[in-house]
């Protein structure tokens, strides 16, 4: 395959990619989905912090529970 033909295919693929990316970013459904997901992730994070805080308060009164608390478990 000659160099110019490979370069033309690469350029064509880049143009198609840019066109698809523009049409994706212009779609209102994407932005609505991102807004909804943003609120869900924020709410989930707040709930996870609250649950870990409750578990930590319980672990303060019972020493055997404190060994099982790992902050990374709350993140994942």
Secondary structure, DSSP 4 states (H G I P E B T S, - for coil): --HHHHHHHHHHHHHHHHHHHHHHHH-HHHHHHHHHHHHHHHHHHHHHHHHHHHHHHHHHH-HHHHTT--HHHHH-
